[in-house]
Amino acid sequence: MKLLEILANKESYSVAELMLDSDFKKWVLLPISIMMILTGLLKADLMLLISPKYVGHPRIKLSEMQWFAKGQLLLGNGTNLDDESYDVRRHELIEILTSGKYVAQEKKDPGAENSIPNPLTDPSINESMMNMAKGNMANFIPQTVIMWWVNYFFGGFVIMKLPFPLTVKFKDMLQNGIMTSDLDARWVSAISWYFISVLGMTPLYNLLSSGDQEQMPVNNPQMNQVLGGTGQPAADVLMKNLANDLTIATQHESCFVGIEGRVLKMYE
């Protein structure tokens, strides 16, 4: 008898199934999703407007960086050449790097060599910090406005039910703003749908704004500071050191040595 009473009490405490109005999808779920997509596209266009413009370099500076990169590539990937091709390229690069023909002559302060450079006075660092602050503001302000809009108009709304089962640990993530302990974890609130959209719509933003992102001019700070940057040796010193490394690298092992035997061994 007691067992029947316990079962009856358990059935009386069972959670009733919620019935959502079909207009919720049209007046709550759809507006939030559309507003999130429009906000993401607006943020992408805003980032395109405030992004730093491309700063060109003189031709002699580009030649300097390209010859230096060519020497580094020869040291790193020289095994892909035969001995004759490697020696020809090595001697040519040694001659060019030691001659200083493609070194950009920059005006420097005579007293700046012995002084410690101040990173706060570097214009490139100040510009990058300002661009970072602009990007944070462009990301923070729209998200704050949209979060206030969702919380003010749709706070406490249950807008959808997921078609797959979930554990109780997902309640904090999917039912923000409801505060019920006996509701099934598959129900999703409006505030939680906003956070899910913020975290999950990035691939959609990239897909819709891919054309604009490809045309966005972006500076390459590594190319700007490869040779003669702040706190680095002069460009001619770096090029002479690279030429010295190429002079030492006389032992060359080509991947083409014995390639016929390795190929025939594979098909034996």
MODELLER restraints for C-alpha pairs under 7 A, 6 or more apart:
rsr = mdl.restraints
at = mdl.atoms
rsr.add(forms.Gaussian(group=physical.xy_distance, feature=features.Distance(at['CA:15:A'], at['CA:182:A']), mean=6.78, stdev=0.5))
rsr.add(forms.Gaussian(group=physical.xy_distance, feature=features.Distance(at['CA:24:A'], at['CA:159:A']), mean=6.07, stdev=0.5))
rsr.add(forms.Gaussian(group=physical.xy_distance, feature=features.Distance(at['CA:25:A'], at['CA:159:A']), mean=6.88, stdev=0.5))
rsr.add(forms.Gaussian(group=physical.xy_distance, feature=features.Distance(at['CA:29:A'], at['CA:159:A']), mean=6.40, stdev=0.5))
rsr.add(forms.Gaussian(group=physical.xy_distance, feature=features.Distance(at['CA:39:A'], at['CA:142:A']), mean=6.91, stdev=0.5))
rsr.add(forms.Gaussian(group=physical.xy_distance, feature=features.Distance(at['CA:40:A'], at['CA:205:A']), mean=6.17, stdev=0.5))
rsr.add(forms.Gaussian(group=physical.xy_distance, feature=features.Distance(at['CA:41:A'], at['CA:205:A']), mean=6.49, stdev=0.5))
rsr.add(forms.Gaussian(group=physical.xy_distance, feature=features.Distance(at['CA:41:A'], at['CA:209:A']), mean=6.91, stdev=0.5))
rsr.add(forms.Gaussian(group=physical.xy_distance, feature=features.Distance(at['CA:43:A'], at['CA:138:A']), mean=6.56, stdev=0.5))
rsr.add(forms.Gaussian(group=physical.xy_distance, feature=features.Distance(at['CA:43:A'], at['CA:139:A']), mean=6.91, stdev=0.5))
rsr.add(forms.Gaussian(group=physical.xy_distance, feature=features.Distance(at['CA:47:A'], at['CA:135:A']), mean=6.68, stdev=0.5))
rsr.add(forms.Gaussian(group=physical.xy_distance, feature=features.Distance(at['CA:48:A'], at['CA:216:A']), mean=6.51, stdev=0.5))
rsr.add(forms.Gaussian(group=physical.xy_distance, feature=features.Distance(at['CA:51:A'], at['CA:131:A']), mean=6.98, stdev=0.5))
rsr.add(forms.Gaussian(group=physical.xy_distance, feature=features.Distance(at['CA:52:A'], at['CA:218:A']), mean=6.85, stdev=0.5))
rsr.add(forms.Gaussian(group=physical.xy_distance, feature=features.Distance(at['CA:53:A'], at['CA:217:A']), mean=5.94, stdev=0.5))
rsr.add(forms.Gaussian(group=physical.xy_distance, feature=features.Distance(at['CA:53:A'], at['CA:218:A']), mean=6.82, stdev=0.5))
rsr.add(forms.Gaussian(group=physical.xy_distance, feature=features.Distance(at['CA:54:A'], at['CA:217:A']), mean=5.45, stdev=0.5))
rsr.add(forms.Gaussian(group=physical.xy_distance, feature=features.Distance(at['CA:54:A'], at['CA:218:A']), mean=5.89, stdev=0.5))
rsr.add(forms.Gaussian(group=physical.xy_distance, feature=features.Distance(at['CA:54:A'], at['CA:219:A']), mean=5.58, stdev=0.5))
rsr.add(forms.Gaussian(group=physical.xy_distance, feature=features.Distance(at['CA:55:A'], at['CA:219:A']), mean=6.98, stdev=0.5))
rsr.add(forms.Gaussian(group=physical.xy_distance, feature=features.Distance(at['CA:60:A'], at['CA:102:A']), mean=6.22, stdev=0.5))
rsr.add(forms.Gaussian(group=physical.xy_distance, feature=features.Distance(at['CA:60:A'], at['CA:104:A']), mean=5.66, stdev=0.5))
rsr.add(forms.Gaussian(group=physical.xy_distance, feature=features.Distance(at['CA:61:A'], at['CA:104:A']), mean=5.44, stdev=0.5))
rsr.add(forms.Gaussian(group=physical.xy_distance, feature=features.Distance(at['CA:63:A'], at['CA:102:A']), mean=6.23, stdev=0.5))
rsr.add(forms.Gaussian(group=physical.xy_distance, feature=features.Distance(at['CA:64:A'], at['CA:102:A']), mean=5.21, stdev=0.5))
rsr.add(forms.Gaussian(group=physical.xy_distance, feature=features.Distance(at['CA:64:A'], at['CA:103:A']), mean=5.55, stdev=0.5))
rsr.add(forms.Gaussian(group=physical.xy_distance, feature=features.Distance(at['CA:64:A'], at['CA:104:A']), mean=6.74, stdev=0.5))
rsr.add(forms.Gaussian(group=physical.xy_distance, feature=features.Distance(at['CA:65:A'], at['CA:227:A']), mean=6.99, stdev=0.5))
rsr.add(forms.Gaussian(group=physical.xy_distance, feature=features.Distance(at['CA:68:A'], at['CA:239:A']), mean=6.53, stdev=0.5))
rsr.add(forms.Gaussian(group=physical.xy_distance, feature=features.Distance(at['CA:71:A'], at['CA:93:A']), mean=6.56, stdev=0.5))
rsr.add(forms.Gaussian(group=physical.xy_distance, feature=features.Distance(at['CA:78:A'], at['CA:86:A']), mean=6.47, stdev=0.5))
rsr.add(forms.Gaussian(group=physical.xy_distance, feature=features.Distance(at['CA:79:A'], at['CA:252:A']), mean=6.94, stdev=0.5))
rsr.add(forms.Gaussian(group=physical.xy_distance, feature=features.Distance(at['CA:79:A'], at['CA:253:A']), mean=5.81, stdev=0.5))
rsr.add(forms.Gaussian(group=physical.xy_distance, feature=features.Distance(at['CA:79:A'], at['CA:254:A']), mean=4.54, stdev=0.5))
rsr.add(forms.Gaussian(group=physical.xy_distance, feature=features.Distance(at['CA:79:A'], at['CA:255:A']), mean=5.68, stdev=0.5))
rsr.add(forms.Gaussian(group=physical.xy_distance, feature=features.Distance(at['CA:80:A'], at['CA:254:A']), mean=6.16, stdev=0.5))
rsr.add(forms.Gaussian(group=physical.xy_distance, feature=features.Distance(at['CA:80:A'], at['CA:255:A']), mean=5.82, stdev=0.5))
rsr.add(forms.Gaussian(group=physical.xy_distance, feature=features.Distance(at['CA:81:A'], at['CA:254:A']), mean=5.99, stdev=0.5))
rsr.add(forms.Gaussian(group=physical.xy_distance, feature=features.Distance(at['CA:82:A'], at['CA:254:A']), mean=5.36, stdev=0.5))
rsr.add(forms.Gaussian(group=physical.xy_distance, feature=features.Distance(at['CA:82:A'], at['CA:256:A']), mean=6.43, stdev=0.5))
rsr.add(forms.Gaussian(group=physical.xy_distance, feature=features.Distance(at['CA:83:A'], at['CA:252:A']), mean=6.88, stdev=0.5))
rsr.add(forms.Gaussian(group=physical.xy_distance, feature=features.Distance(at['CA:83:A'], at['CA:254:A']), mean=6.52, stdev=0.5))
rsr.add(forms.Gaussian(group=physical.xy_distance, feature=features.Distance(at['CA:90:A'], at['CA:246:A']), mean=6.45, stdev=0.5))
rsr.add(forms.Gaussian(group=physical.xy_distance, feature=features.Distance(at['CA:94:A'], at['CA:243:A']), mean=4.90, stdev=0.5))
rsr.add(forms.Gaussian(group=physical.xy_distance, feature=features.Distance(at['CA:94:A'], at['CA:246:A']), mean=6.68, stdev=0.5))
rsr.add(forms.Gaussian(group=physical.xy_distance, feature=features.Distance(at['CA:97:A'], at['CA:239:A']), mean=5.44, stdev=0.5))
rsr.add(forms.Gaussian(group=physical.xy_distance, feature=features.Distance(at['CA:97:A'], at['CA:240:A']), mean=6.07, stdev=0.5))
rsr.add(forms.Gaussian(group=physical.xy_distance, feature=features.Distance(at['CA:97:A'], at['CA:243:A']), mean=5.85, stdev=0.5))
rsr.add(forms.Gaussian(group=physical.xy_distance, feature=features.Distance(at['CA:98:A'], at['CA:240:A']), mean=5.45, stdev=0.5))
rsr.add(forms.Gaussian(group=physical.xy_distance, feature=features.Distance(at['CA:98:A'], at['CA:243:A']), mean=6.42, stdev=0.5))
rsr.add(forms.Gaussian(group=physical.xy_distance, feature=features.Distance(at['CA:100:A'], at['CA:236:A']), mean=6.56, stdev=0.5))
rsr.add(forms.Gaussian(group=physical.xy_distance, feature=features.Distance(at['CA:103:A'], at['CA:235:A']), mean=6.75, stdev=0.5))
rsr.add(forms.Gaussian(group=physical.xy_distance, feature=features.Distance(at['CA:103:A'], at['CA:236:A']), mean=6.26, stdev=0.5))
rsr.add(forms.Gaussian(group=physical.xy_distance, feature=features.Distance(at['CA:117:A'], at['CA:230:A']), mean=6.92, stdev=0.5))
rsr.add(forms.Gaussian(group=physical.xy_distance, feature=features.Distance(at['CA:117:A'], at['CA:231:A']), mean=6.62, stdev=0.5))
rsr.add(forms.Gaussian(group=physical.xy_distance, feature=features.Distance(at['CA:120:A'], at['CA:126:A']), mean=6.74, stdev=0.5))
rsr.add(forms.Gaussian(group=physical.xy_distance, feature=features.Distance(at['CA:150:A'], at['CA:191:A']), mean=6.62, stdev=0.5))
rsr.add(forms.Gaussian(group=physical.xy_distance, feature=features.Distance(at['CA:151:A'], at['CA:191:A']), mean=6.49, stdev=0.5))
rsr.add(forms.Gaussian(group=physical.xy_distance, feature=features.Distance(at['CA:154:A'], at['CA:190:A']), mean=6.17, stdev=0.5))
rsr.add(forms.Gaussian(group=physical.xy_distance, feature=features.Distance(at['CA:155:A'], at['CA:177:A']), mean=6.66, stdev=0.5))
rsr.add(forms.Gaussian(group=physical.xy_distance, feature=features.Distance(at['CA:155:A'], at['CA:190:A']), mean=6.68, stdev=0.5))
rsr.add(forms.Gaussian(group=physical.xy_distance, feature=features.Distance(at['CA:155:A'], at['CA:191:A']), mean=6.73, stdev=0.5))
rsr.add(forms.Gaussian(group=physical.xy_distance, feature=features.Distance(at['CA:156:A'], at['CA:177:A']), mean=5.48, stdev=0.5))
rsr.add(forms.Gaussian(group=physical.xy_distance, feature=features.Distance(at['CA:156:A'], at['CA:178:A']), mean=5.38, stdev=0.5))
rsr.add(forms.Gaussian(group=physical.xy_distance, feature=features.Distance(at['CA:156:A'], at['CA:189:A']), mean=6.79, stdev=0.5))
rsr.add(forms.Gaussian(group=physical.xy_distance, feature=features.Distance(at['CA:157:A'], at['CA:189:A']), mean=5.58, stdev=0.5))
rsr.add(forms.Gaussian(group=physical.xy_distance, feature=features.Distance(at['CA:157:A'], at['CA:190:A']), mean=5.57, stdev=0.5))
rsr.add(forms.Gaussian(group=physical.xy_distance, feature=features.Distance(at['CA:158:A'], at['CA:187:A']), mean=6.78, stdev=0.5))
rsr.add(forms.Gaussian(group=physical.xy_distance, feature=features.Distance(at['CA:158:A'], at['CA:188:A']), mean=5.83, stdev=0.5))
rsr.add(forms.Gaussian(group=physical.xy_distance, feature=features.Distance(at['CA:158:A'], at['CA:189:A']), mean=4.38, stdev=0.5))
rsr.add(forms.Gaussian(group=physical.xy_distance, feature=features.Distance(at['CA:158:A'], at['CA:190:A']), mean=6.26, stdev=0.5))
rsr.add(forms.Gaussian(group=physical.xy_distance, feature=features.Distance(at['CA:159:A'], at['CA:188:A']), mean=6.18, stdev=0.5))
rsr.add(forms.Gaussian(group=physical.xy_distance, feature=features.Distance(at['CA:159:A'], at['CA:189:A']), mean=5.77, stdev=0.5))
rsr.add(forms.Gaussian(group=physical.xy_distance, feature=features.Distance(at['CA:159:A'], at['CA:190:A']), mean=6.14, stdev=0.5))
rsr.add(forms.Gaussian(group=physical.xy_distance, feature=features.Distance(at['CA:160:A'], at['CA:187:A']), mean=5.93, stdev=0.5))
rsr.add(forms.Gaussian(group=physical.xy_distance, feature=features.Distance(at['CA:160:A'], at['CA:188:A']), mean=5.50, stdev=0.5))
rsr.add(forms.Gaussian(group=physical.xy_distance, feature=features.Distance(at['CA:161:A'], at['CA:186:A']), mean=5.38, stdev=0.5))
rsr.add(forms.Gaussian(group=physical.xy_distance, feature=features.Distance(at['CA:161:A'], at['CA:187:A']), mean=4.38, stdev=0.5))
rsr.add(forms.Gaussian(group=physical.xy_distance, feature=features.Distance(at['CA:161:A'], at['CA:188:A']), mean=6.01, stdev=0.5))
rsr.add(forms.Gaussian(group=physical.xy_distance, feature=features.Distance(at['CA:162:A'], at['CA:186:A']), mean=5.06, stdev=0.5))
rsr.add(forms.Gaussian(group=physical.xy_distance, feature=features.Distance(at['CA:162:A'], at['CA:187:A']), mean=6.40, stdev=0.5))
rsr.add(forms.Gaussian(group=physical.xy_distance, feature=features.Distance(at['CA:165:A'], at['CA:186:A']), mean=6.40, stdev=0.5))
rsr.add(forms.Gaussian(group=physical.xy_distance, feature=features.Distance(at['CA:166:A'], at['CA:185:A']), mean=5.95, stdev=0.5))
rsr.add(forms.Gaussian(group=physical.xy_distance, feature=features.Distance(at['CA:166:A'], at['CA:186:A']), mean=6.09, stdev=0.5))
rsr.add(forms.Gaussian(group=physical.xy_distance, feature=features.Distance(at['CA:167:A'], at['CA:185:A']), mean=6.54, stdev=0.5))
rsr.add(forms.Gaussian(group=physical.xy_distance, feature=features.Distance(at['CA:168:A'], at['CA:185:A']), mean=5.85, stdev=0.5))
rsr.add(forms.Gaussian(group=physical.xy_distance, feature=features.Distance(at['CA:170:A'], at['CA:185:A']), mean=6.22, stdev=0.5))
rsr.add(forms.Gaussian(group=physical.xy_distance, feature=features.Distance(at['CA:171:A'], at['CA:185:A']), mean=5.08, stdev=0.5))
rsr.add(forms.Gaussian(group=physical.xy_distance, feature=features.Distance(at['CA:173:A'], at['CA:192:A']), mean=6.43, stdev=0.5))
rsr.add(forms.Gaussian(group=physical.xy_distance, feature=features.Distance(at['CA:174:A'], at['CA:188:A']), mean=4.95, stdev=0.5))
rsr.add(forms.Gaussian(group=physical.xy_distance, feature=features.Distance(at['CA:174:A'], at['CA:189:A']), mean=6.33, stdev=0.5))
rsr.add(forms.Gaussian(group=physical.xy_distance, feature=features.Distance(at['CA:174:A'], at['CA:192:A']), mean=5.11, stdev=0.5))
rsr.add(forms.Gaussian(group=physical.xy_distance, feature=features.Distance(at['CA:175:A'], at['CA:187:A']), mean=6.92, stdev=0.5))
rsr.add(forms.Gaussian(group=physical.xy_distance, feature=features.Distance(at['CA:175:A'], at['CA:188:A']), mean=5.41, stdev=0.5))
rsr.add(forms.Gaussian(group=physical.xy_distance, feature=features.Distance(at['CA:175:A'], at['CA:189:A']), mean=5.05, stdev=0.5))
rsr.add(forms.Gaussian(group=physical.xy_distance, feature=features.Distance(at['CA:175:A'], at['CA:192:A']), mean=6.07, stdev=0.5))
rsr.add(forms.Gaussian(group=physical.xy_distance, feature=features.Distance(at['CA:176:A'], at['CA:189:A']), mean=6.34, stdev=0.5))
rsr.add(forms.Gaussian(group=physical.xy_distance, feature=features.Distance(at['CA:176:A'], at['CA:191:A']), mean=6.03, stdev=0.5))
rsr.add(forms.Gaussian(group=physical.xy_distance, feature=features.Distance(at['CA:176:A'], at['CA:192:A']), mean=5.46, stdev=0.5))
rsr.add(forms.Gaussian(group=physical.xy_distance, feature=features.Distance(at['CA:177:A'], at['CA:191:A']), mean=6.71, stdev=0.5))
rsr.add(forms.Gaussian(group=physical.xy_distance, feature=features.Distance(at['CA:227:A'], at['CA:234:A']), mean=6.91, stdev=0.5))
rsr.add(forms.Gaussian(group=physical.xy_distance, feature=features.Distance(at['CA:227:A'], at['CA:235:A']), mean=4.99, stdev=0.5))
rsr.add(forms.Gaussian(group=physical.xy_distance, feature=features.Distance(at['CA:228:A'], at['CA:234:A']), mean=4.70, stdev=0.5))
rsr.add(forms.Gaussian(group=physical.xy_distance, feature=features.Distance(at['CA:228:A'], at['CA:235:A']), mean=4.92, stdev=0.5))
